[in-house]
Amino acid sequence: MNTQDEADTLEELIADCTDIPSELRPEPGHAHLPEQRAAAPWRVAESNYRQVADLDSYGLSRA
């Protein structure tokens, strides 16, 4: 295993990734992925709108 902090080339990075011990890798077909969830709604604050003068000239409006 490469003990450098960072790989200097893409080839070294790939080689480093293949050195991950097998006990740390998920078994094929048993990857532990997080459940999908809806994205949290977001809003633009009034202070952000004030940073851009004349929003209408950009084709934007406050919704």
N, CA, C and O atoms as a Maestro MAE file, in Angstrom:
{
 s_m_m2io_version
 :::
 2.0.0
}

f_m_ct {
 s_m_title
 :::
 protein
 m_atom[252] {
  # First column is atom index #
  i_m_mmod_type
  r_m_x_coord
  r_m_y_coord
  r_m_z_coord
  i_m_residue_number
  s_m_chain_name
  s_m_pdb_residue_name
  s_m_pdb_atom_name
  i_m_atomic_number
  :::
  1 25 0.846 -1.183 0.000 1 A "MET " " N  " 7
  2 3 0.000 0.000 0.000 1 A "MET " " CA " 6
  3 2 0.885 1.236 0.000 1 A "MET " " C  " 6
  4 15 1.916 1.278 0.671 1 A "MET " " O  " 8
  5 25 0.471 2.242 -0.760 2 A "ASN " " N  " 7
  6 3 1.204 3.491 -0.860 2 A "ASN " " CA " 6
  7 2 0.922 4.319 0.392 2 A "ASN " " C  " 6
  8 15 -0.237 4.522 0.754 2 A "ASN " " O  " 8
  9 25 1.965 4.793 1.048 3 A "THR " " N  " 7
  10 3 1.778 5.550 2.290 3 A "THR " " CA " 6
  11 2 1.878 7.062 2.080 3 A "THR " " C  " 6
  12 15 1.882 7.818 3.051 3 A "THR " " O  " 8
  13 25 1.958 7.512 0.819 4 A "GLN " " N  " 7
  14 3 1.982 8.945 0.547 4 A "GLN " " CA " 6
  15 2 0.631 9.554 0.917 4 A "GLN " " C  " 6
  16 15 -0.396 8.875 0.918 4 A "GLN " " O  " 8
  17 25 0.657 10.854 1.231 5 A "ASP " " N  " 7
  18 3 -0.597 11.542 1.544 5 A "ASP " " CA " 6
  19 2 -1.489 11.656 0.321 5 A "ASP " " C  " 6
  20 15 -2.699 11.453 0.416 5 A "ASP " " O  " 8
  21 25 -0.911 11.977 -0.820 6 A "GLU " " N  " 7
  22 3 -1.678 12.171 -2.036 6 A "GLU " " CA " 6
  23 2 -0.968 11.507 -3.203 6 A "GLU " " C  " 6
  24 15 0.260 11.454 -3.257 6 A "GLU " " O  " 8
  25 25 -1.765 11.003 -4.137 7 A "ALA " " N  " 7
  26 3 -1.195 10.420 -5.348 7 A "ALA " " CA " 6
  27 2 -0.779 11.554 -6.284 7 A "ALA " " C  " 6
  28 15 -1.439 12.591 -6.348 7 A "ALA " " O  " 8
  29 25 0.314 11.348 -7.002 8 A "ASP " " N  " 7
  30 3 0.790 12.357 -7.939 8 A "ASP " " CA " 6
  31 2 0.180 12.197 -9.324 8 A "ASP " " C  " 6
  32 15 0.125 13.153 -10.097 8 A "ASP " " O  " 8
  33 25 -0.277 10.990 -9.637 9 A "THR " " N  " 7
  34 3 -0.860 10.740 -10.953 9 A "THR " " CA " 6
  35 2 -2.155 9.953 -10.787 9 A "THR " " C  " 6
  36 15 -2.420 9.386 -9.726 9 A "THR " " O  " 8
  37 25 -2.954 9.925 -11.845 10 A "LEU " " N  " 7
  38 3 -4.191 9.153 -11.824 10 A "LEU " " CA " 6
  39 2 -3.876 7.667 -11.658 10 A "LEU " " C  " 6
  40 15 -4.613 6.946 -10.985 10 A "LEU " " O  " 8
  41 25 -2.809 7.221 -12.254 11 A "GLU " " N  " 7
  42 3 -2.402 5.822 -12.131 11 A "GLU " " CA " 6
  43 2 -2.110 5.464 -10.668 11 A "GLU " " C  " 6
  44 15 -2.508 4.399 -10.195 11 A "GLU " " O  " 8
  45 25 -1.418 6.351 -9.961 12 A "GLU " " N  " 7
  46 3 -1.132 6.108 -8.536 12 A "GLU " " CA " 6
  47 2 -2.414 6.116 -7.705 12 A "GLU " " C  " 6
  48 15 -2.556 5.324 -6.773 12 A "GLU " " O  " 8
  49 25 -3.344 7.006 -8.039 13 A "LEU " " N  " 7
  50 3 -4.603 7.065 -7.322 13 A "LEU " " CA " 6
  51 2 -5.386 5.765 -7.488 13 A "LEU " " C  " 6
  52 15 -5.919 5.229 -6.517 13 A "LEU " " O  " 8
  53 25 -5.452 5.265 -8.704 14 A "ILE " " N  " 7
  54 3 -6.149 3.999 -8.961 14 A "ILE " " CA " 6
  55 2 -5.469 2.861 -8.222 14 A "ILE " " C  " 6
  56 15 -6.137 2.007 -7.640 14 A "ILE " " O  " 8
  57 25 -4.149 2.846 -8.244 15 A "ALA " " N  " 7
  58 3 -3.409 1.799 -7.540 15 A "ALA " " CA " 6
  59 2 -3.675 1.862 -6.042 15 A "ALA " " C  " 6
  60 15 -3.840 0.826 -5.398 15 A "ALA " " O  " 8
  61 25 -3.717 3.070 -5.483 16 A "ASP " " N  " 7
  62 3 -4.003 3.224 -4.056 16 A "ASP " " CA " 6
  63 2 -5.394 2.701 -3.715 16 A "ASP " " C  " 6
  64 15 -5.589 2.063 -2.680 16 A "ASP " " O  " 8
  65 25 -6.357 2.974 -4.587 17 A "CYS " " N  " 7
  66 3 -7.727 2.535 -4.327 17 A "CYS " " CA " 6
  67 2 -7.864 1.017 -4.390 17 A "CYS " " C  " 6
  68 15 -8.704 0.443 -3.698 17 A "CYS " " O  " 8
  69 25 -7.066 0.380 -5.192 18 A "THR " " N  " 7
  70 3 -7.151 -1.077 -5.282 18 A "THR " " CA " 6
  71 2 -6.482 -1.744 -4.094 18 A "THR " " C  " 6
  72 15 -6.624 -2.951 -3.903 18 A "THR " " O  " 8
  73 25 -5.751 -0.974 -3.289 19 A "ASP " " N  " 7
  74 3 -5.090 -1.524 -2.105 19 A "ASP " " CA " 6
  75 2 -5.981 -1.533 -0.868 19 A "ASP " " C  " 6
  76 15 -5.522 -1.885 0.218 19 A "ASP " " O  " 8
  77 25 -7.244 -1.152 -1.015 20 A "ILE " " N  " 7
  78 3 -8.158 -1.160 0.133 20 A "ILE " " CA " 6
  79 2 -8.345 -2.611 0.573 20 A "ILE " " C  " 6
  80 15 -8.677 -3.463 -0.252 20 A "ILE " " O  " 8
  81 25 -8.141 -2.903 1.844 21 A "PRO " " N  " 7
  82 3 -8.275 -4.284 2.318 21 A "PRO " " CA " 6
  83 2 -9.663 -4.860 2.027 21 A "PRO " " C  " 6
  84 15 -10.666 -4.155 2.132 21 A "PRO " " O  " 8
  85 25 -9.715 -6.119 1.670 22 A "SER " " N  " 7
  86 3 -10.979 -6.743 1.287 22 A "SER " " CA " 6
  87 2 -12.008 -6.712 2.413 22 A "SER " " C  " 6
  88 15 -13.205 -6.658 2.132 22 A "SER " " O  " 8
  89 25 -11.583 -6.744 3.684 23 A "GLU " " N  " 7
  90 3 -12.548 -6.705 4.785 23 A "GLU " " CA " 6
  91 2 -13.258 -5.355 4.894 23 A "GLU " " C  " 6
  92 15 -14.294 -5.251 5.551 23 A "GLU " " O  " 8
  93 25 -12.706 -4.321 4.252 24 A "LEU " " N  " 7
  94 3 -13.355 -3.010 4.254 24 A "LEU " " CA " 6
  95 2 -14.250 -2.801 3.032 24 A "LEU " " C  " 6
  96 15 -14.970 -1.806 2.958 24 A "LEU " " O  " 8
  97 25 -14.212 -3.714 2.089 25 A "ARG " " N  " 7
  98 3 -15.025 -3.600 0.884 25 A "ARG " " CA " 6
  99 2 -16.345 -4.343 1.086 25 A "ARG " " C  " 6
  100 15 -16.366 -5.403 1.711 25 A "ARG " " O  " 8
  101 25 -17.442 -3.799 0.565 26 A "PRO " " N  " 7
  102 3 -18.719 -4.512 0.682 26 A "PRO " " CA " 6
  103 2 -18.717 -5.752 -0.200 26 A "PRO " " C  " 6
  104 15 -18.050 -5.793 -1.233 26 A "PRO " " O  " 8
  105 25 -19.468 -6.755 0.218 27 A "GLU " " N  " 7
  106 3 -19.599 -7.952 -0.597 27 A "GLU " " CA " 6
  107 2 -20.379 -7.581 -1.853 27 A "GLU " " C  " 6
  108 15 -21.254 -6.716 -1.800 27 A "GLU " " O  " 8
  109 25 -20.076 -8.222 -2.987 28 A "PRO " " N  " 7
  110 3 -20.808 -7.916 -4.223 28 A "PRO " " CA " 6
  111 2 -22.311 -8.070 -4.010 28 A "PRO " " C  " 6
  112 15 -22.764 -9.077 -3.466 28 A "PRO " " O  " 8
  113 25 -23.072 -7.085 -4.434 29 A "GLY " " N  " 7
  114 3 -24.515 -7.112 -4.300 29 A "GLY " " CA " 6
  115 2 -25.020 -6.689 -2.932 29 A "GLY " " C  " 6
  116 15 -26.230 -6.668 -2.706 29 A "GLY " " O  " 8
  117 25 -24.124 -6.353 -2.015 30 A "HIS " " N  " 7
  118 3 -24.525 -5.972 -0.662 30 A "HIS " " CA " 6
  119 2 -23.950 -4.612 -0.261 30 A "HIS " " C  " 6
  120 15 -23.587 -4.395 0.895 30 A "HIS " " O  " 8
  121 25 -23.875 -3.712 -1.223 31 A "ALA " " N  " 7
  122 3 -23.354 -2.381 -0.919 31 A "ALA " " CA " 6
  123 2 -24.304 -1.674 0.039 31 A "ALA " " C  " 6
  124 15 -25.524 -1.774 -0.096 31 A "ALA " " O  " 8
  125 25 -23.750 -0.975 0.984 32 A "HIS " " N  " 7
  126 3 -24.543 -0.265 1.982 32 A "HIS " " CA " 6
  127 2 -24.738 1.180 1.532 32 A "HIS " " C  " 6
  128 15 -23.968 2.067 1.899 32 A "HIS " " O  " 8
  129 25 -25.773 1.399 0.735 33 A "LEU " " N  " 7
  130 3 -26.061 2.732 0.231 33 A "LEU " " CA " 6
  131 2 -27.174 3.359 1.055 33 A "LEU " " C  " 6
  132 15 -28.073 2.654 1.513 33 A "LEU " " O  " 8
  133 25 -27.132 4.650 1.248 34 A "PRO " " N  " 7
  134 3 -28.203 5.302 2.005 34 A "PRO " " CA " 6
  135 2 -29.514 5.253 1.225 34 A "PRO " " C  " 6
  136 15 -29.517 5.203 -0.005 34 A "PRO " " O  " 8
  137 25 -30.614 5.268 1.947 35 A "GLU " " N  " 7
  138 3 -31.926 5.299 1.329 35 A "GLU " " CA " 6
  139 2 -32.105 6.632 0.604 35 A "GLU " " C  " 6
  140 15 -31.651 7.673 1.077 35 A "GLU " " O  " 8
  141 25 -32.771 6.585 -0.547 36 A "GLN " " N  " 7
  142 3 -33.052 7.825 -1.255 36 A "GLN " " CA " 6
  143 2 -34.104 8.604 -0.494 36 A "GLN " " C  " 6
  144 15 -35.018 8.030 0.097 36 A "GLN " " O  " 8
  145 25 -33.965 9.914 -0.515 37 A "ARG " " N  " 7
  146 3 -34.942 10.761 0.151 37 A "ARG " " CA " 6
  147 2 -35.128 12.031 -0.671 37 A "ARG " " C  " 6
  148 15 -34.265 12.415 -1.461 37 A "ARG " " O  " 8
  149 25 -36.252 12.659 -0.469 38 A "ALA " " N  " 7
  150 3 -36.552 13.890 -1.200 38 A "ALA " " CA " 6
  151 2 -35.618 15.002 -0.733 38 A "ALA " " C  " 6
  152 15 -35.260 15.083 0.442 38 A "ALA " " O  " 8
  153 25 -35.242 15.839 -1.660 39 A "ALA " " N  " 7
  154 3 -34.388 16.975 -1.321 39 A "ALA " " CA " 6
  155 2 -35.170 17.952 -0.456 39 A "ALA " " C  " 6
  156 15 -36.367 18.158 -0.654 39 A "ALA " " O  " 8
  157 25 -34.494 18.535 0.479 40 A "ALA " " N  " 7
  158 3 -35.130 19.517 1.356 40 A "ALA " " CA " 6
  159 2 -35.489 20.755 0.541 40 A "ALA " " C  " 6
  160 15 -34.691 21.190 -0.290 40 A "ALA " " O  " 8
  161 25 -36.662 21.330 0.757 41 A "PRO " " N  " 7
  162 3 -37.023 22.549 0.025 41 A "PRO " " CA " 6
  163 2 -36.105 23.702 0.430 41 A "PRO " " C  " 6
  164 15 -35.617 23.756 1.559 41 A "PRO " " O  " 8
  165 25 -35.882 24.605 -0.492 42 A "TRP " " N  " 7
  166 3 -35.036 25.745 -0.171 42 A "TRP " " CA " 6
  167 2 -35.687 27.017 -0.695 42 A "TRP " " C  " 6
  168 15 -36.504 26.988 -1.615 42 A "TRP " " O  " 8
  169 25 -35.309 28.112 -0.096 43 A "ARG " " N  " 7
  170 3 -35.829 29.413 -0.474 43 A "ARG " " CA " 6
  171 2 -34.668 30.405 -0.510 43 A "ARG " " C  " 6
  172 15 -33.666 30.247 0.187 43 A "ARG " " O  " 8
  173 25 -34.833 31.413 -1.331 44 A "VAL " " N  " 7
  174 3 -33.831 32.474 -1.401 44 A "VAL " " CA " 6
  175 2 -34.258 33.568 -0.434 44 A "VAL " " C  " 6
  176 15 -35.393 34.041 -0.483 44 A "VAL " " O  " 8
  177 25 -33.364 33.959 0.427 45 A "ALA " " N  " 7
  178 3 -33.654 34.992 1.424 45 A "ALA " " CA " 6
  179 2 -33.764 36.359 0.764 45 A "ALA " " C  " 6
  180 15 -33.162 36.610 -0.280 45 A "ALA " " O  " 8
  181 25 -34.531 37.227 1.379 46 A "GLU " " N  " 7
  182 3 -34.703 38.593 0.882 46 A "GLU " " CA " 6
  183 2 -33.353 39.297 0.759 46 A "GLU " " C  " 6
  184 15 -33.145 40.071 -0.175 46 A "GLU " " O  " 8
  185 25 -32.444 39.040 1.680 47 A "SER " " N  " 7
  186 3 -31.129 39.690 1.623 47 A "SER " " CA " 6
  187 2 -30.358 39.278 0.366 47 A "SER " " C  " 6
  188 15 -29.556 40.055 -0.152 47 A "SER " " O  " 8
  189 25 -30.599 38.064 -0.123 48 A "ASN " " N  " 7
  190 3 -29.946 37.637 -1.361 48 A "ASN " " CA " 6
  191 2 -30.513 38.379 -2.568 48 A "ASN " " C  " 6
  192 15 -29.774 38.748 -3.481 48 A "ASN " " O  " 8
  193 25 -31.823 38.593 -2.566 49 A "TYR " " N  " 7
  194 3 -32.435 39.351 -3.662 49 A "TYR " " CA " 6
  195 2 -31.881 40.765 -3.716 49 A "TYR " " C  " 6
  196 15 -31.665 41.309 -4.799 49 A "TYR " " O  " 8
  197 25 -31.652 41.356 -2.562 50 A "ARG " " N  " 7
  198 3 -31.158 42.735 -2.511 50 A "ARG " " CA " 6
  199 2 -29.748 42.855 -3.055 50 A "ARG " " C  " 6
  200 15 -29.319 43.956 -3.402 50 A "ARG " " O  " 8
  201 25 -29.011 41.748 -3.138 51 A "GLN " " N  " 7
  202 3 -27.641 41.801 -3.649 51 A "GLN " " CA " 6
  203 2 -27.608 42.028 -5.153 51 A "GLN " " C  " 6
  204 15 -26.591 42.460 -5.696 51 A "GLN " " O  " 8
  205 25 -28.721 41.738 -5.832 52 A "VAL " " N  " 7
  206 3 -28.774 41.883 -7.287 52 A "VAL " " CA " 6
  207 2 -29.792 42.970 -7.618 52 A "VAL " " C  " 6
  208 15 -30.984 42.828 -7.344 52 A "VAL " " O  " 8
  209 25 -29.309 44.039 -8.202 53 A "ALA " " N  " 7
  210 3 -30.209 45.131 -8.565 53 A "ALA " " CA " 6
  211 2 -30.898 44.803 -9.885 53 A "ALA " " C  " 6
  212 15 -30.296 44.193 -10.769 53 A "ALA " " O  " 8
  213 25 -32.144 45.202 -10.016 54 A "ASP " " N  " 7
  214 3 -32.898 45.037 -11.259 54 A "ASP " " CA " 6
  215 2 -32.983 43.582 -11.716 54 A "ASP " " C  " 6
  216 15 -32.566 43.248 -12.825 54 A "ASP " " O  " 8
  217 25 -33.519 42.730 -10.867 55 A "LEU " " N  " 7
  218 3 -33.668 41.314 -11.226 55 A "LEU " " CA " 6
  219 2 -34.456 41.127 -12.512 55 A "LEU " " C  " 6
  220 15 -34.203 40.182 -13.259 55 A "LEU " " O  " 8
  221 25 -35.401 42.008 -12.778 56 A "ASP " " N  " 7
  222 3 -36.218 41.874 -13.979 56 A "ASP " " CA " 6
  223 2 -35.372 41.917 -15.243 56 A "ASP " " C  " 6
  224 15 -35.729 41.280 -16.235 56 A "ASP " " O  " 8
  225 25 -34.273 42.642 -15.237 57 A "SER " " N  " 7
  226 3 -33.432 42.725 -16.432 57 A "SER " " CA " 6
  227 2 -32.743 41.392 -16.718 57 A "SER " " C  " 6
  228 15 -32.261 41.167 -17.828 57 A "SER " " O  " 8
  229 25 -32.698 40.510 -15.719 58 A "TYR " " N  " 7
  230 3 -32.128 39.181 -15.905 58 A "TYR " " CA " 6
  231 2 -33.216 38.149 -16.220 58 A "TYR " " C  " 6
  232 15 -32.911 36.970 -16.402 58 A "TYR " " O  " 8
  233 25 -34.456 38.573 -16.284 59 A "GLY " " N  " 7
  234 3 -35.547 37.649 -16.538 59 A "GLY " " CA " 6
  235 2 -35.959 36.891 -15.297 59 A "GLY " " C  " 6
  236 15 -36.617 35.856 -15.398 59 A "GLY " " O  " 8
  237 25 -35.587 37.382 -14.132 60 A "LEU " " N  " 7
  238 3 -35.923 36.721 -12.873 60 A "LEU " " CA " 6
  239 2 -36.993 37.515 -12.152 60 A "LEU " " C  " 6
  240 15 -37.076 38.736 -12.279 60 A "LEU " " O  " 8
  241 25 -37.787 36.821 -11.413 61 A "SER " " N  " 7
  242 3 -38.782 37.500 -10.586 61 A "SER " " CA " 6
  243 2 -38.869 36.788 -9.259 61 A "SER " " C  " 6
  244 15 -38.456 35.635 -9.133 61 A "SER " " O  " 8
  245 25 -39.394 37.458 -8.289 62 A "ARG " " N  " 7
  246 3 -39.565 36.851 -6.967 62 A "ARG " " CA " 6
  247 2 -40.783 35.957 -7.001 62 A "ARG " " C  " 6
  248 15 -41.902 36.410 -7.241 62 A "ARG " " O  " 8
  249 25 -40.551 34.697 -6.759 63 A "ALA " " N  " 7
  250 3 -41.662 33.736 -6.783 63 A "ALA " " CA " 6
  251 2 -42.090 33.395 -5.388 63 A "ALA " " C  " 6
  252 15 -43.012 32.601 -5.202 63 A "ALA " " O  " 8
  :::
 }
 m_bond[251] {
  # First column is bond index #
  i_m_from
  i_m_to
  i_m_order
  :::
  1 1 2 1
  2 2 3 1
  3 3 4 2
  4 3 5 1
  5 5 6 1
  6 6 7 1
  7 7 8 2
  8 7 9 1
  9 9 10 1
  10 10 11 1
  11 11 12 2
  12 11 13 1
  13 13 14 1
  14 14 15 1
  15 15 16 2
  16 15 17 1
  17 17 18 1
  18 18 19 1
  19 19 20 2
  20 19 21 1
  21 21 22 1
  22 22 23 1
  23 23 24 2
  24 23 25 1
  25 25 26 1
  26 26 27 1
  27 27 28 2
  28 27 29 1
  29 29 30 1
  30 30 31 1
  31 31 32 2
  32 31 33 1
  33 33 34 1
  34 34 35 1
  35 35 36 2
  36 35 37 1
  37 37 38 1
  38 38 39 1
  39 39 40 2
  40 39 41 1
  41 41 42 1
  42 42 43 1
  43 43 44 2
  44 43 45 1
  45 45 46 1
  46 46 47 1
  47 47 48 2
  48 47 49 1
  49 49 50 1
  50 50 51 1
  51 51 52 2
  52 51 53 1
  53 53 54 1
  54 54 55 1
  55 55 56 2
  56 55 57 1
  57 57 58 1
  58 58 59 1
  59 59 60 2
  60 59 61 1
  61 61 62 1
  62 62 63 1
  63 63 64 2
  64 63 65 1
  65 65 66 1
  66 66 67 1
  67 67 68 2
  68 67 69 1
  69 69 70 1
  70 70 71 1
  71 71 72 2
  72 71 73 1
  73 73 74 1
  74 74 75 1
  75 75 76 2
  76 75 77 1
  77 77 78 1
  78 78 79 1
  79 79 80 2
  80 79 81 1
  81 81 82 1
  82 82 83 1
  83 83 84 2
  84 83 85 1
  85 85 86 1
  86 86 87 1
  87 87 88 2
  88 87 89 1
  89 89 90 1
  90 90 91 1
  91 91 92 2
  92 91 93 1
  93 93 94 1
  94 94 95 1
  95 95 96 2
  96 95 97 1
  97 97 98 1
  98 98 99 1
  99 99 100 2
  100 99 101 1
  101 101 102 1
  102 102 103 1
  103 103 104 2
  104 103 105 1
  105 105 106 1
  106 106 107 1
  107 107 108 2
  108 107 109 1
  109 109 110 1
  110 110 111 1
  111 111 112 2
  112 111 113 1
  113 113 114 1
  114 114 115 1
  115 115 116 2
  116 115 117 1
  117 117 118 1
  118 118 119 1
  119 119 120 2
  120 119 121 1
  121 121 122 1
  122 122 123 1
  123 123 124 2
  124 123 125 1
  125 125 126 1
  126 126 127 1
  127 127 128 2
  128 127 129 1
  129 129 130 1
  130 130 131 1
  131 131 132 2
  132 131 133 1
  133 133 134 1
  134 134 135 1
  135 135 136 2
  136 135 137 1
  137 137 138 1
  138 138 139 1
  139 139 140 2
  140 139 141 1
  141 141 142 1
  142 142 143 1
  143 143 144 2
  144 143 145 1
  145 145 146 1
  146 146 147 1
  147 147 148 2
  148 147 149 1
  149 149 150 1
  150 150 151 1
  151 151 152 2
  152 151 153 1
  153 153 154 1
  154 154 155 1
  155 155 156 2
  156 155 157 1
  157 157 158 1
  158 158 159 1
  159 159 160 2
  160 159 161 1
  161 161 162 1
  162 162 163 1
  163 163 164 2
  164 163 165 1
  165 165 166 1
  166 166 167 1
  167 167 168 2
  168 167 169 1
  169 169 170 1
  170 170 171 1
  171 171 172 2
  172 171 173 1
  173 173 174 1
  174 174 175 1
  175 175 176 2
  176 175 177 1
  177 177 178 1
  178 178 179 1
  179 179 180 2
  180 179 181 1
  181 181 182 1
  182 182 183 1
  183 183 184 2
  184 183 185 1
  185 185 186 1
  186 186 187 1
  187 187 188 2
  188 187 189 1
  189 189 190 1
  190 190 191 1
  191 191 192 2
  192 191 193 1
  193 193 194 1
  194 194 195 1
  195 195 196 2
  196 195 197 1
  197 197 198 1
  198 198 199 1
  199 199 200 2
  200 199 201 1
  201 201 202 1
  202 202 203 1
  203 203 204 2
  204 203 205 1
  205 205 206 1
  206 206 207 1
  207 207 208 2
  208 207 209 1
  209 209 210 1
  210 210 211 1
  211 211 212 2
  212 211 213 1
  213 213 214 1
  214 214 215 1
  215 215 216 2
  216 215 217 1
  217 217 218 1
  218 218 219 1
  219 219 220 2
  220 219 221 1
  221 221 222 1
  222 222 223 1
  223 223 224 2
  224 223 225 1
  225 225 226 1
  226 226 227 1
  227 227 228 2
  228 227 229 1
  229 229 230 1
  230 230 231 1
  231 231 232 2
  232 231 233 1
  233 233 234 1
  234 234 235 1
  235 235 236 2
  236 235 237 1
  237 237 238 1
  238 238 239 1
  239 239 240 2
  240 239 241 1
  241 241 242 1
  242 242 243 1
  243 243 244 2
  244 243 245 1
  245 245 246 1
  246 246 247 1
  247 247 248 2
  248 247 249 1
  249 249 250 1
  250 250 251 1
  251 251 252 2
  :::
 }
}
